[in-house]
Amino acid sequence: EDPNYELKKKIRDAFQVFDRDQKGVCDEREIGTIIRSLNIYPAEKQLQRWIHEIEEEEPTGFIMYEKFETLAVRLLTDEAINHKRNSEDEILKAFQVLDKDKKGYLDAEDLQTLMTTYGEKFMPEEVKEMLAAAVDTEMGRVYYEDYAEILAGD
């Protein structure tokens, strides 16, 4: 009996959602979604390194299940601690650093600028999606205590 049987089943189930023709391959653009569905939250650069690691020598734009499974098992076992979602407390502290006046909220416009300008930049669609969930539309603010709880949850 394979000690990783249950883990591999979980990985296979996640992969098969995107293996539209049941051929054991999926579009490499879906790998990030699959990995995040397994509760692994890499930075974009790390995700690109993993894709490069498992793509064919002559890249086709598709990833074979066998190579993905090997990577995913490794990420979920040996390297699991490195890719966990941040705790509510860690997220809250990050927002508090940005909230220099200790108001308990950030202006949506300011947050959008920060997210697309500094550090690991987010894509405009990602920011739009995040702000849609986070912003108090009447005031144009992100009350981050509530949002930190949402971000930390599964």
PEFENQUI-V997632 format. One record per residue. N is the residue number from 0. RES is the residue in three letters. NEAR is the number of other ideal C-beta (glycine too) atoms within 12 Angstrom. D_FIRST is the distance of its C-alpha to the first C-alpha in Angstrom with 2 decimals. Layout:
n:N res:RES near:NEAR d_first:D_FIRST
n:N res:RES near:NEAR d_first:D_FIRST
This chain:
n:0 res:GLU near:6 d_first:0.00
n:1 res:ASP near:10 d_first:3.81
n:2 res:PRO near:9 d_first:6.27
n:3 res:ASN near:19 d_first:8.67
n:4 res:TYR near:13 d_first:7.53
n:5 res:GLU near:15 d_first:10.63
n:6 res:LEU near:24 d_first:12.70
n:7 res:LYS near:25 d_first:12.32
n:8 res:LYS near:17 d_first:13.26
n:9 res:LYS near:22 d_first:16.21
n:10 res:ILE near:34 d_first:17.20
n:11 res:ARG near:26 d_first:17.13
n:12 res:ASP near:19 d_first:19.18
n:13 res:ALA near:29 d_first:21.64
n:14 res:PHE near:36 d_first:22.06
n:15 res:GLN near:23 d_first:22.62
n:16 res:VAL near:18 d_first:25.60
n:17 res:PHE near:28 d_first:27.38
n:18 res:ASP near:25 d_first:26.12
n:19 res:ARG near:14 d_first:29.15
n:20 res:ASP near:11 d_first:29.05
n:21 res:GLN near:13 d_first:25.27
n:22 res:LYS near:15 d_first:25.48
n:23 res:GLY near:19 d_first:22.76
n:24 res:VAL near:26 d_first:25.54
n:25 res:CYS near:34 d_first:27.54
n:26 res:ASP near:24 d_first:30.85
n:27 res:GLU near:28 d_first:30.65
n:28 res:ARG near:16 d_first:32.99
n:29 res:GLU near:25 d_first:30.27
n:30 res:ILE near:41 d_first:27.83
n:31 res:GLY near:29 d_first:29.60
n:32 res:THR near:19 d_first:29.32
n:33 res:ILE near:36 d_first:25.59
n:34 res:ILE near:35 d_first:25.05
n:35 res:ARG near:22 d_first:27.36
n:36 res:SER near:22 d_first:25.59
n:37 res:LEU near:35 d_first:22.55
n:38 res:ASN near:21 d_first:25.06
n:39 res:ILE near:32 d_first:25.70
n:40 res:TYR near:24 d_first:29.46
n:41 res:PRO near:27 d_first:30.58
n:42 res:ALA near:19 d_first:34.19
n:43 res:GLU near:20 d_first:35.24
n:44 res:LYS near:14 d_first:35.69
n:45 res:GLN near:22 d_first:32.16
n:46 res:LEU near:28 d_first:30.83
n:47 res:GLN near:19 d_first:32.97
n:48 res:ARG near:16 d_first:31.64
n:49 res:TRP near:30 d_first:28.02
n:50 res:ILE near:29 d_first:29.17
n:51 res:HIS near:18 d_first:31.05
n:52 res:GLU near:22 d_first:28.03
n:53 res:ILE near:32 d_first:25.93
n:54 res:GLU near:25 d_first:28.78
n:55 res:GLU near:17 d_first:29.68
n:56 res:GLU near:10 d_first:32.18
n:57 res:GLU near:7 d_first:34.72
n:58 res:PRO near:14 d_first:34.01
n:59 res:THR near:15 d_first:33.97
n:60 res:GLY near:16 d_first:33.67
n:61 res:PHE near:27 d_first:30.19
n:62 res:ILE near:36 d_first:26.75
n:63 res:MET near:25 d_first:23.87
n:64 res:TYR near:27 d_first:20.63
n:65 res:GLU near:18 d_first:18.52
n:66 res:LYS near:28 d_first:20.86
n:67 res:PHE near:38 d_first:20.97
n:68 res:GLU near:32 d_first:17.22
n:69 res:THR near:22 d_first:17.26
n:70 res:LEU near:34 d_first:20.28
n:71 res:ALA near:39 d_first:19.11
n:72 res:VAL near:27 d_first:15.88
n:73 res:ARG near:25 d_first:18.29
n:74 res:LEU near:33 d_first:20.86
n:75 res:LEU near:28 d_first:18.73
n:76 res:THR near:21 d_first:17.30
n:77 res:ASP near:15 d_first:19.65
n:78 res:GLU near:18 d_first:22.71
n:79 res:ALA near:18 d_first:22.30
n:80 res:ILE near:11 d_first:25.37
n:81 res:ASN near:17 d_first:27.59
n:82 res:HIS near:25 d_first:27.34
n:83 res:LYS near:18 d_first:27.69
n:84 res:ARG near:22 d_first:30.54
n:85 res:ASN near:18 d_first:33.68
n:86 res:SER near:15 d_first:34.65
n:87 res:GLU near:21 d_first:37.65
n:88 res:ASP near:15 d_first:39.66
n:89 res:GLU near:16 d_first:39.06
n:90 res:ILE near:26 d_first:40.00
n:91 res:LEU near:24 d_first:43.04
n:92 res:LYS near:17 d_first:44.21
n:93 res:ALA near:23 d_first:43.99
n:94 res:PHE near:33 d_first:46.14
n:95 res:GLN near:20 d_first:48.55
n:96 res:VAL near:14 d_first:49.14
n:97 res:LEU near:26 d_first:50.25
n:98 res:ASP near:24 d_first:52.41
n:99 res:LYS near:11 d_first:55.14
n:100 res:ASP near:11 d_first:57.56
n:101 res:LYS near:12 d_first:55.04
n:102 res:LYS near:18 d_first:55.72
n:103 res:GLY near:20 d_first:52.25
n:104 res:TYR near:26 d_first:51.91
n:105 res:LEU near:34 d_first:51.95
n:106 res:ASP near:24 d_first:54.01
n:107 res:ALA near:28 d_first:51.82
n:108 res:GLU near:17 d_first:53.91
n:109 res:ASP near:25 d_first:53.50
n:110 res:LEU near:30 d_first:49.74
n:111 res:GLN near:27 d_first:49.55
n:112 res:THR near:18 d_first:51.61
n:113 res:LEU near:25 d_first:49.45
n:114 res:MET near:28 d_first:46.21
n:115 res:THR near:21 d_first:47.59
n:116 res:THR near:14 d_first:49.61
n:117 res:TYR near:13 d_first:47.91
n:118 res:GLY near:13 d_first:44.68
n:119 res:GLU near:17 d_first:41.83
n:120 res:LYS near:17 d_first:43.84
n:121 res:PHE near:22 d_first:42.56
n:122 res:MET near:15 d_first:43.34
n:123 res:PRO near:15 d_first:46.15
n:124 res:GLU near:12 d_first:43.91
n:125 res:GLU near:19 d_first:41.46
n:126 res:VAL near:24 d_first:44.41
n:127 res:LYS near:18 d_first:45.93
n:128 res:GLU near:15 d_first:42.76
n:129 res:MET near:24 d_first:42.39
n:130 res:LEU near:29 d_first:46.07
n:131 res:ALA near:16 d_first:46.02
n:132 res:ALA near:17 d_first:43.63
n:133 res:ALA near:31 d_first:45.33
n:134 res:VAL near:27 d_first:49.07
n:135 res:ASP near:20 d_first:51.59
n:136 res:THR near:13 d_first:53.51
n:137 res:GLU near:8 d_first:56.82
n:138 res:MET near:15 d_first:57.00
n:139 res:GLY near:18 d_first:54.84
n:140 res:ARG near:25 d_first:52.94
n:141 res:VAL near:36 d_first:49.38
n:142 res:TYR near:26 d_first:49.26
n:143 res:TYR near:34 d_first:46.38
n:144 res:GLU near:24 d_first:45.49
n:145 res:ASP near:22 d_first:44.27
n:146 res:TYR near:29 d_first:42.67
n:147 res:ALA near:29 d_first:40.78
n:148 res:GLU near:19 d_first:39.09
n:149 res:ILE near:19 d_first:38.09
n:150 res:LEU near:25 d_first:36.80
n:151 res:ALA near:23 d_first:34.68
n:152 res:GLY near:14 d_first:33.10
n:153 res:ASP near:13 d_first:29.92
